[in-house]
Amino acid sequence: MIARWVTRFSALLTAAGTLAALAAVGVGTALPRGDELLYSSVTSWRSGWVYIYTLDVGRGLTQRMFTSRTDNLPGEPVIWSPDGEQIAYIIDDKRLETHLANANGIHNRRLGEDHTDFEYNTIWSPDGQQLAFIGGNASAGDIYVAAADGSASRNVTGTGAGYSNLAWSPDGRYLAAESLGDIILVDVADGTVRNLTAHPTRDLRPAWSADGRYIAFMSSRQSGGMGGTRFDLYLQDTDCIHSGESCADSLRRLTDEHPADSSWQINWSPVGTRLLFASISWMGGSDVYWADADSGAVRNLTHDTARDSSPEWSPDGSHFAFESSVSGEWALYVLDGDGNNRRRITPRGHESRRPVFSPDGAQVLFLSNLARNWDLYLVGLNGGTPRRLTNSYRIDFYPIWRP
């Protein structure tokens, strides 16, 4: 069962613009603020129904918030606003519609109002004062920006070129996105669109460093005889953006490790210029890498033929976790922020997947079949006996902490 979920989860990550549909048909009363999270739950992947629950971790209380209907992918997680007071989710009722609800699941309102027929890929600005989304009519899509409550939406591109994978700059001035195989940059204030890559191959998944100095993205420009299927990780220095000069001279290729690799998961540290990524070699297996954008140093942290993936930074950047099948079963490991002091933190004899740090960085939340069903658990950074958070006959996944 978990293999099927992982396959579908990978498809969700790699298919640009692919979105699962969330339909809110039920509401509840919000639990008190504290160690609270949302998670998704299914009775079976074939049912198509996904239930969104809220969980008060301190008291162990759960309450169902939304009922979702999907086609053939698990429900994508709901999205918290930076202040934890709003939730964005998608309804798929003949078309994709994005709605906002208060943290208690009520007062639903739709983005785009009468301006768009569909909306998806909603993200709030870093300061929480605006949100951006992709919306459009018929087959044309543009980037829209609205107030934090979803009102006063405006089209900031107006080209209908089609966009995906929006990413705010840390200062909230720009939006990076994919468009027609290139990485483009949109000035939110005046809508000026600049093509950062303008290359005939595919450039995907822009991700800003925490200080805004770099944009990392994947590119197939060095694919050669691999037919456009090899993707390497590139870094774009953003000084050229602010100066208005050409960015071509400040573009750096960061990886050149395998005959065919795909650095699909780019995870910047919340501080500094370090990043993590998982490189999937088509020659077999995958590894987790640590890199420093300033020096260009890249380290393979796993060096094995197993599957190593899903690297996740702690909130302060002092640690990171990842999952690995090196022992013959999926387990979670934690390392210090410099890539040293590796230790396994989940029990043997069971499968454990998808690490997510707690807000204080002291524990790791994960999905496991420790009790023969896939539930959510918490464990400390040095291992120990995990604490079971959910207990049902369903499959629980996609935990998202409330900010």
C-alpha positions in Angstrom: 0.0 0.0 0.0 2.7 2.5 0.9 4.6 1.8 -2.3 1.5 2.8 -4.2 1.3 6.0 -2.2 5.0 6.8 -2.7 4.6 6.3 -6.5 1.7 8.6 -6.6 3.4 11.1 -4.3 6.4 11.2 -6.6 4.1 11.8 -9.6 2.6 14.7 -7.7 6.1 16.2 -7.2 7.3 15.7 -10.7 4.4 16.5 -12.9 4.3 20.3 -13.3 0.9 21.7 -12.5 -0.6 18.4 -11.4 -2.9 19.1 -8.5 -5.1 16.9 -6.4 -8.6 18.2 -5.8 -9.9 19.1 -2.3 -13.7 19.7 -1.9 -15.0 21.0 1.4 -18.4 19.6 2.2 -18.1 19.5 6.0 -16.9 21.9 8.6 -16.1 21.7 12.3 -15.1 23.9 15.3 -11.5 24.9 15.6 -9.4 23.5 18.4 -7.5 25.9 20.7 -4.2 27.2 19.2 -1.2 25.2 20.4 0.7 22.2 18.9 -1.9 21.8 16.2 -1.6 20.4 12.7 -3.7 19.3 9.8 -3.4 15.9 8.1 -5.0 13.9 5.4 -6.6 10.5 5.8 -8.0 7.8 3.4 -9.7 4.5 3.9 -8.1 3.2 0.7 -6.4 4.8 -2.3 -9.1 3.4 -4.6 -12.0 5.1 -2.7 -11.1 8.6 -4.0 -12.3 10.2 -0.7 -9.8 12.1 1.4 -10.6 13.4 4.9 -8.8 16.4 6.3 -8.4 16.4 10.1 -7.1 18.8 12.7 -5.0 17.3 15.5 -4.3 18.9 18.9 -1.0 17.1 19.6 -0.8 18.1 23.3 -4.2 16.6 24.1 -4.4 14.0 21.4 -7.7 15.4 20.1 -8.7 15.1 16.5 -11.6 16.6 14.5 -12.6 16.3 10.9 -12.5 19.6 9.0 -13.1 18.8 5.3 -14.1 15.9 3.2 -12.3 15.9 -0.2 -12.9 14.1 -3.4 -10.0 13.3 -5.7 -9.6 11.6 -9.1 -6.5 9.3 -9.1 -4.1 11.0 -6.7 -4.1 11.4 -2.9 -5.4 14.8 -1.7 -2.8 17.5 -1.8 -2.4 19.1 1.7 -4.3 22.2 2.6 -2.2 25.3 2.9 -1.9 27.4 6.1 -1.5 31.2 5.9 1.7 32.4 7.7 -0.4 33.6 10.7 -2.2 30.3 11.0 -5.6 31.9 10.7 -6.6 30.8 7.2 -6.6 27.6 5.1 -6.5 27.4 1.3 -7.8 24.3 -0.4 -9.1 23.2 -3.8 -12.5 22.1 -4.9 -12.8 20.0 -8.0 -16.3 20.4 -9.2 -15.9 20.1 -13.0 -13.2 22.7 -12.6 -10.4 23.6 -10.1 -11.5 26.3 -7.7 -9.4 27.5 -4.8 -11.3 28.5 -1.6 -10.2 30.1 1.7 -11.6 29.2 5.1 -10.9 30.4 8.6 -8.9 28.1 10.8 -12.2 26.7 12.2 -13.2 25.6 8.7 -16.0 28.1 8.1 -16.6 31.4 6.2 -15.5 29.9 2.9 -14.9 32.2 0.0 -13.5 31.7 -3.4 -10.4 33.3 -4.9 -10.7 35.1 -8.2 -14.4 36.0 -7.6 -15.8 36.5 -11.1 -12.4 37.0 -12.7 -11.4 33.4 -13.3 -12.9 30.0 -14.1 -10.1 28.1 -12.3 -7.5 28.8 -9.6 -4.7 26.7 -8.1 -1.1 26.8 -6.8 -2.0 29.4 -4.0 0.9 30.7 -1.9 0.9 33.5 0.7 3.7 36.1 0.6 6.4 35.8 3.3 4.8 38.6 5.4 1.3 37.1 5.0 -0.1 40.4 3.5 -0.7 39.0 0.0 -1.3 35.7 -1.8 -0.6 34.7 -5.3 -2.2 32.0 -7.4 -2.6 30.8 -11.0 -6.0 31.5 -12.5 -7.5 31.8 -15.9 -10.3 31.1 -18.3 -10.6 28.3 -20.8 -7.0 27.0 -21.4 -5.2 30.3 -20.7 -3.6 30.8 -17.3 -2.0 33.8 -15.6 -0.5 34.8 -12.3 -2.8 36.7 -10.0 -2.1 38.5 -6.7 -4.8 39.3 -4.1 -5.1 40.6 -0.6 -4.5 38.1 2.2 -8.2 37.4 2.6 -8.5 36.7 -1.1 -10.1 40.0 -2.1 -9.0 42.5 -4.7 -7.4 39.9 -7.0 -5.5 41.3 -10.0 -3.8 39.7 -13.0 -0.1 40.6 -12.9 1.0 38.8 -16.1 -1.8 39.1 -18.6 -0.1 36.9 -21.2 -2.1 33.7 -20.8 1.2 31.8 -21.4 0.6 29.2 -18.7 2.5 29.1 -15.4 3.3 26.7 -12.6 5.3 26.3 -9.4 5.1 29.8 -8.0 7.7 30.9 -5.5 7.8 34.3 -3.6 11.1 36.0 -3.1 11.9 36.5 0.7 11.3 40.2 0.4 7.9 39.7 -1.3 8.9 41.8 -4.3 9.0 39.1 -6.9 7.4 35.9 -7.9 9.4 33.2 -9.7 7.6 30.6 -11.8 7.9 28.1 -14.6 6.5 29.2 -18.0 6.9 27.3 -21.2 10.0 25.5 -20.0 11.7 28.6 -18.7 12.1 30.3 -15.3 10.4 33.7 -15.3 10.4 36.5 -12.8 7.4 38.8 -12.1 7.7 42.1 -10.4 4.5 42.0 -8.2 4.1 45.8 -8.1 4.1 46.6 -11.8 3.7 43.1 -13.5 7.0 43.3 -15.4 7.9 39.8 -16.6 11.5 38.8 -17.1 12.7 35.5 -18.6 15.7 34.4 -16.4 16.7 31.4 -18.4 15.5 31.7 -22.1 16.9 28.3 -23.0 15.5 25.8 -25.5 15.6 22.9 -22.9 13.5 22.6 -19.8 14.1 24.7 -16.6 11.9 23.7 -13.7 11.0 24.3 -10.0 12.5 27.6 -8.9 13.4 27.9 -5.2 14.7 31.0 -3.4 17.4 30.9 -0.8 16.3 32.2 2.6 18.3 35.4 2.1 17.1 35.9 -1.4 20.6 35.9 -2.9 20.0 32.8 -5.1 17.4 31.0 -7.1 17.9 27.3 -7.4 16.3 25.4 -10.3 16.5 22.2 -12.3 17.5 22.2 -15.9 17.9 19.6 -18.7 20.3 21.8 -20.7 23.2 19.3 -20.2 21.1 16.2 -20.9 23.0 15.5 -24.1 22.3 12.0 -25.4 19.8 11.4 -22.5 17.1 13.0 -24.7 16.2 15.8 -22.3 15.6 13.5 -19.4 18.6 14.3 -17.2 18.2 17.3 -14.8 21.0 19.0 -13.0 20.7 21.6 -10.3 21.6 25.2 -11.2 22.1 28.4 -9.1 21.2 31.9 -10.3 22.7 34.8 -8.4 20.0 37.4 -8.0 22.3 40.5 -8.0 21.6 40.8 -11.7 17.9 41.0 -11.1 18.2 44.1 -9.0 20.8 45.8 -11.2 18.9 45.0 -14.4 21.9 43.4 -16.0 22.1 40.1 -17.9 22.0 37.1 -15.6 23.7 34.7 -18.0 27.2 35.3 -16.5 26.1 34.5 -13.0 24.4 31.2 -13.7 26.2 28.2 -12.1 25.8 24.5 -12.6 25.9 22.8 -9.2 25.6 19.1 -10.0 27.2 16.8 -12.5 27.2 13.5 -10.6 25.4 10.8 -12.5 24.9 9.8 -16.1 21.2 10.5 -15.6 20.0 12.2 -12.5 17.0 14.3 -11.4 17.4 16.6 -8.4 13.7 16.8 -7.9 13.7 17.9 -4.3 15.3 21.2 -3.5 15.2 22.2 0.1 17.0 25.4 1.2 18.1 25.8 4.8 15.9 28.4 6.7 19.1 30.2 7.5 22.2 30.8 5.4 22.9 29.4 1.9 23.0 25.7 2.4 20.6 23.4 0.6 19.6 19.7 0.5 18.4 17.7 -2.5 17.8 14.1 -3.4 19.3 13.0 -6.7 17.6 10.0 -8.3 20.0 8.1 -10.6 18.4 6.1 -13.4 21.3 3.8 -13.0 19.8 2.7 -9.7 19.0 4.1 -6.3 19.1 7.7 -5.1 21.2 9.7 -2.7 20.8 12.8 -0.4 23.2 15.6 -1.0 24.3 18.6 1.0 25.5 21.7 -0.8 26.8 25.2 0.0 25.7 27.8 -2.6 28.5 30.3 -1.7 31.4 27.9 -2.1 29.8 25.5 -4.6 30.8 22.5 -2.4 28.6 19.5 -2.9 28.7 16.4 -0.7 27.0 13.0 -1.2 25.8 12.1 2.3 24.6 8.6 1.7 26.7 6.9 -1.1 24.7 3.7 -1.4 22.6 1.8 -3.9 19.4 2.2 -1.7 16.7 4.8 -2.0 17.5 7.9 0.1 15.1 10.8 -0.2 12.8 13.4 1.4 15.4 15.6 3.1 13.9 18.0 5.5 15.6 20.9 7.5 14.8 21.6 11.1 13.2 25.1 11.6 16.6 26.6 12.8 18.7 24.8 10.2 20.7 23.0 12.9 19.6 19.5 11.8 18.0 17.7 8.9 16.2 14.4 8.5 15.7 12.1 5.5 14.3 8.6 4.8 16.3 5.7 3.5 15.8 2.0 2.6 19.5 1.1 3.2 18.7 -1.3 6.0 16.2 -3.2 3.9 13.2 -1.3 5.3 12.3 2.4 5.2 13.7 4.3 8.2 14.4 7.9 9.2 17.8 9.3 9.9 18.9 12.7 11.4 22.2 14.5 10.8 23.7 17.8 12.1 23.4 20.8 9.8 26.9 20.3 8.5 26.1 16.8 7.3 27.8 14.9 10.1 26.7 12.8 13.1 24.2 10.5 11.3 21.9 8.4 13.5 18.8 6.3 12.9 15.8 7.6 14.9 13.0 5.1 14.1 12.6 1.5 15.3 13.7 -1.5 13.4 11.2 -4.0 11.9 8.8 -1.4 10.7 8.5 1.1 7.8 8.8 4.8 8.6 8.5 7.5 6.0 8.3 11.3 5.3 10.0 13.2 8.1 8.6 16.6 9.2 10.2 18.5 12.1 8.0 19.8 14.9 7.9 23.7 15.1 10.5 23.7 17.9 12.8 21.4 16.0 13.1 19.0 19.0 11.1 16.1 17.4 10.3 14.6 14.0 6.8 13.7 12.9 6.5 10.8 10.5 4.3 8.2 8.9 4.7 4.6 10.0 3.1 1.1 10.2 4.4 0.5 13.7 1.0 -0.7 14.7 0.3 -2.4 11.3 -1.7 0.6 10.1 -0.2 3.8 8.6 -0.5 6.4 11.4 1.4 9.5 12.4 4.1 9.4 15.1 6.6 11.7 16.9 10.1 10.8 17.9 13.1 12.7 19.4 16.2 13.6 17.5 18.2 10.8 19.1 15.5 8.2 18.7 13.7 6.4 21.5 10.1 5.1 21.7 7.9 7.0 19.2 4.7 8.6 20.4 1.6 7.5 18.3 -0.5 10.5 17.4 -3.3 8.9 15.3 -5.0 5.6 15.7 -7.6 4.5 13.2 -8.2 2.0 10.4 -7.4 4.7 7.9 -4.1 5.7 6.2 -2.9 9.0 7.7 -0.5 11.2 5.8 0.6 14.8 4.8 0.9 16.4 8.2 1.2 20.2 8.2 1.9 22.1 11.4 -0.1 25.2 12.0 2.2 28.3 11.9 
